[in-house]
Amino acid sequence: MYNAISPIDGRYAQKTKELGAYYSESALIKYRIKVEIEYFLYLADMGIIPTVENPELLRDLITYFSDKDAQQVKDIERVTNHDVKAVEYFIKDKLKDFIPSSQLEFVHFGLTSQDINNTAMPLMIKESVEEVIIPMMEQVLGLIAKLAEEHKATPILSRTHGQAASPSTMGKEMLVYVERIQKQLIKLKKHEHSAKFGGATGNFNAHRVAYPEHNWPAEIDSFIATLGLERQRVTTQIEHYDGMAELFQIIERINTILIDFSRDIWTYISMNYFKQKVIANEVGSSAMPHKVNPIDFENAEGNLGLANALYSYLSTKLPISRLQRDLTDSTVSRNIGVPMAHTLIALKSLKKGINKLEINEAAISRDLEAGWAVVSEGIQTILRREGFEKPYELLKAFSRGKGQLTKADFAEFIDGLEVSTDIKAQLHEITPFNYIGYASEF
């Protein structure tokens, strides 16, 4: 681990280990074997080859796939100089003892490498997103929702352009992120993962010439559906990657929302609205003993940004290929696990950071008490309702650029207005602590 080039496999190895089951070289080989085996069994279901009496014997190659098996495939690849052909030879070698030799040639029948790659990769991406990324996103969402619920009635002084603005509640400001993330998670969960499976240039040339009596496009549609994927109907030798690009863009949007969240929490911590629980043996600074830095949110922001840069590149590069195929997608697509890993690191950092947050109501109250100027909006609005002449201009002259105004200043101002006693009483009720609209009810 100390000699790893990437921090994913070094410093952050423990935080990203669950993605090894989807994005490691061994995982890719395993998913390729799964596609080859399931296709072979589907050919048996179609009657192309005799029915396989015990299909689970074949599926055991997937179920019990080991590092030793992966190494065997890599050893074959050193001879073939072709990764998918090595998988084909590995499967044939494993099946030769219980599958007739005449049937072994139906392993990889009529296929090109990208039929396997462009089915295996969408499948492993789909399962990694469903089994690792989405659950972790939902955990972070749950923690933000918990903040929203716990602090729905905690008034805070808002900041627009960094300046004091109409008050809100901490819960409502957290709820903004809950709603934004929820909308994108719905899109992520509904995303349809698609595969390319149509022969050398997408036309089923070899399939049709060998067995013209079969409707291969319809048959393979059904086969791909058994894997939980949707077949891309019209393709070149490779998939067009538009769906994969859409997936990356959805995750990128969620990450962007979480960058926004991380920066806001960082700012609230710097304003002392949130304190962080102190972990006894942790060190905040090598020089300043007092420091408790918001490192979890900084770490999350950095990893989310790095992930997004890669998602952006993947989503704009992968859909582009020269004519029916070039190889640029191959080396690029092997890096899909990298932004997924940085996303996972960020999500775990956010979980850790949010769990350390404690509201600091004393600091929040001090800011509200020092921010009486914000009630000028409410006062001038009521005066407008009452037909008072130029109330905005009056409040502007009273409050703008006048430094810190106090409750007493506003009381004196209100008492001097030429309005009824009832209106004055209503105006006196407005404070920075209760001028929050529907914030606590959202």
N, C-alpha and C positions, 0 to 999 in steps of 0.2 A: 504493500500500500504506500510505503514511503518513497517508492521509485515510480509511482504512477505519474504519467504526464498530465492527465486531467484530474482536477479535484473531485470530479464525479466518482472516479474509481480510487481516489486517494483520501483526501481530507473528509469528503462527504460520503464515503462508501457505505457507511451504516445507514445513512439517510436515504440512499437510493437503491438499496439492495433488492427491494421487492420488484423493481423494474427489470432486474436481470432475467426474470422468467419470461420477459417479452422482447427485450432489445439486445440481449447478448448474442454472440455468434452461435452459441449452442441453442439458444431459443429460436433463432431464425432457422437453423437446420431442423429443429423439432417441428416447427410449423410447416416447413416444406414437406417433411415426411407425412404430416397429418393430411395435407392436401393431396399428396400422391396416393396415399392409402385409401382415403375416402373416395377419390376418383376411381381407383381400381375396383373398389366394392360397388360403386355406382354402375360401372360397366357390367358387372355381374347382374345387378338388378335389371339392367336394360336387356340382358340376354346376349350381350356381345361375347361374353365368356361364361362358362358354366358357373352356376351358383356356388359361392364360397360357403362350405358347410359350417365353418366356425370363424366368422368374421372377427371375433374378439382376439383370435390368435394374431391377426394382422394388426389390430388396434393396440395390441400389447407393445408393439414397436414405439408407439406414442406414449402409452401409459407409463412404461418402464424405461423410457429414454434416459440415458445416463451420459455423464461426461466422457466415459469410455467410448460410448457410441459416437459422440460428437467428434472425438479424436480419430476414430476409425474413418469417419466421413472426410475429415481434413487430410488424413493420410491418402485416401483415394484421390482427393482433389489435387494433391501434389503431383500425381501421375497424370490426371486428366487435364489439369489446368482449367477446370470448369466446375464451379460449385454445385450447380443443379444436376449436372450429369453425375457428379460424385454421389449425390443423394439417390439418384436412380440406381446406380450400381450397388450402393449400400443396401437398398431395399431388396433388390433381386437376390443378393447374397443371403440376406436374412430369410427370404421366403422360399429359397430353392429346396428346402427339406420337406415342405408340406404343400407346395403349389407346383403343379406339373410344369415342366420347362416350356411347353408350348404356350402356357398362359403368362409366363414371366414377361414376355415381350409386350404385354398389355400394360405393364407399368410404364407410365409416361406416354401412353399411346396417343399419337396425333398431336402432341403438345410441343410448345416452345417453352423455353425457360421462364419467360415472363408470365405465362399462364400460372406457373407455380408461384413465382415471386409476387406477382400482382394479385394473388389471392392470399398467400401466406401473410404478407405485410399488412394489408387491410384487416385481416383477421386478428393479428397480434395487436395492432393499434386499437381496434375495437375493444378487445378484451382488456387491454391495459387501461384504457380510458374508463371503461365500465367498472372494472374491479379495483383500480388504484386511484386514478386521478379524480373521478367524480366523487367517490366516497370521501376523499380528503378535502375536496372543495366543499362538500356538504358539512363536514365537521367545522371548517373555518366559518362557513355561513352560519352554522348553529351558534357559534361563539359570538359572532357579531350580532345575531338576533337576540342573544341573551343580554348583551350590553344594551341593546335597544329597549328591551323589556325592563331591565333593572333601572334604567335611567330615563324612562319616558317622561317623568315629571321633574327632572332635574334641569332647571332653567340655566342657560348659558348665554353669555354675550356673543352674538354672532360677529363674524369678521368678513366684510366684503372689501376687496382691495387692501386687506390688512387693517382696515379701520373698523371701529365699533359700528355695529349695525343692529337692526331690529332683533331682539332676543329670540332664541329658539330653545329647544331642550337637547341635551346630549343624546337622549334616546332617539329623537327624531332624526338627528344627524347621522346616527348609526343606521337607522332604518332606510335612509337613502341608499346605502350600500347594499342592504338586504334586498331591496327591490331590484336594484340594477343587476346584482349577481343572479337572483332568482330568474329573471327574464332570460339571461344568457344560458343558464343551466338547463332551462326548458329546451332551448335550441340544441344544446349539446346532447341532451338525452334523446331527442327526436332525430338526430342526425342519422342519415342512412349511409352505412358504409358499403362501398361498392368494390367489385372485383372485375378484372379483365380475364377472360377465359375463352379464347376463340381461335387458337392455333397461331401459326407463324406470323401472319399479318392480319389476324382478326376475322378471317373469312371462313374458317372451318374447312379449308381446302382439303387437308389430308383426311379429315373425318368423312367428308362427303364422298370423296373418291373411293374410300374403302367400304363404307356402308351407306350408300345413297338412299336406302329405304327408310332411314331414320331421320327424324326432324331434329338435327343436332342443336340448333339454337334454342329450341324449346326444351330439349332434354337437359342441356347444360344450365339453362335458367333454373330448372328445378334442382339440379345438383348444387349450384351455388347457394340457392335458398336454404338447403339443408345445413349449410355452414353459418347461416344467419346473416348472409350478405346478399347484395343485389348485383346481378351481372350487368356490366356496361354493354349495351347492345352493339354500338358501332365504334370500333376502335382500330388503331394501327396494331403494330406488334405489342405495344405496351398500353397500359391504361392511360387515360388522359389526365389523371390526377386532379381534376377539377373538384371532385368531392373531398379529396384529402386536403386540398387547399382551403376549402370551406371550413373543414374541421379545425385546421390550424388557426384560421382567422377567428373562429368562435372562442377558442382557448385564449388566443391573443387578446381578444376584447375583455375576457374575464380577468386576465392578468393585468390589463391596463386599469381596470376598475380597482384591482387590489393594490396596484402602485399608488393610485389616488388615495385609497384608504390608508396605506402605509405612511404616506406623506402627511395626511391629516392627523393621524395618531401621533406621529413624530412631533408635529407642531403642537398638538394639545399637551404632549408631555413637556415640551419646551416652555409652554405657557403655565405649566404646573396644574393643568386641569386634571391630568392623570398622573398618579405616582406609580412607580413600579415596585413590586414586592422585592425585597432584598434577599438574595440567596447568600447564605453565610460565607461560603468559601470562594465566591466569585470576586473578580477584580474588575473594576470599571476603568481604571487607568493605571499605567505603570508608574505614573508620577503623582497623580492627584487622588488620594485615598477616598475622598468623599463621593466620587462619581458613580452614578448608576446610569449607564448609557442606554439609549433605545436601540441596541444593536440588533435585536431580532427583526425590527421593522426596517432597519437599514439593510440587513442581510436579505430580507425578503425583496425589497425594492431592487437591489442589485441583481438577484437571480431572476426575478420576473422580467427585468429589462433585457438581460442576456437571452433568456428564453424567447422573448418577443422578437428580438433581432433575428434569431434563427427561424422562428415560425414564419416571419415575413419573407425571409429568403426562400425557404422551402415552398411557400405558397405562390411565389412568383417565378421560381425556377422550374419546379417539377412539371408544370403543365406545358412546358416548351420543349419540343424535341424535333430534330431534323427529319423531315419526311416520315417514313414508317417507323424509324427508331434510330436513336444514337445511344451511347452508353453513359451519358452524363447523369441520367437519373439514378443509375445503379450506385455510384459512389456517394451521391448526395443522400439518397434515401437511407443509406446505412447509418446516417446521423440523426434520424428522427428521434431516437431515444435520448439524444442530448438535451434538446429543449424540454422534453418531458421530464427529464431528471432535474433540470434547473427549476421547473415549475413545482415539482414535488418538494425540493429543498425549500423553496419559498413558502409553500403551504405549511410545512412543518415549522418553519420559523415563525410564521404568523400565529399558529396555534400556541406555540410557546410564549410569544410576546403578549398575546391577548390574555392568556391565563395569568400573566403577571400584573395586569392593570388594576389599579384601585382609584376610584374617583376621589378627587380632592375638593370637597364642597367648600372648604374655607377659602381657597384661592378663587374658585368660581364666584363665590359671594362677594369677595373683594372687588372683582372686576365689574360685577353687576352694579355694586354700590358706587363705583367710580364712573359708571356709564350712563348716568341719568339723561344725557343728551339724546339717547335713542328714543325716549318717549315722545320727543317732539313730533315724530311722524304721526303717532296716535292722536296727539292733541290737535294738530292742524287738520287731521281728517275729520274729527268730530266737529270742529269749527266750520269746515266746509259744508258738512251736513246741515249745520244750523244757519247757513247763509252768511256767515261772518265774512267781512270784506278782506280779501287777500291774506288769508291765514298762513299760507305757505311762506309768503314773504315776511310776515311778522315773525314766525318761528325761525326763519333763516337769520334774520337780523338779531334775534335773541340768542341763538345757539351756535351758529357756524363760526368755528375758529376762536371760540371764547375760552378755550381751556376746559378744565374739569368743572362741570356744573353739578350742583348738589340738589338733594331733595328740597332743601329750603329755598334754593333759587327758583325751582319750578313752582313751589307753593306760592311764593311771592308773585311770580309771573301770572299764575292762574287767578289769584285773588284780584289782580289788577285788570282782568278782562271785563269788558262790558257784555256779560252774558248772565243768564239767570242763575240763581243759587243751585238749582238742580243740575245744570250743566257743569258748574264749577265743582260740584260734588263728584260728578262722573269723571271729570278730568283729574281730580285729586286721587281717584282710585287707581289710576294708571301708574305702574311702577316697572322698572326693568325686570322685576322678578315675576310679574304676572302678565306682562305684555308679550304673550307667546302664541297668540292665535290658537290654531288647532293642534299645535305641535305635540302636546301630550296625549292627544286623542288618536293620532294616526296609527 
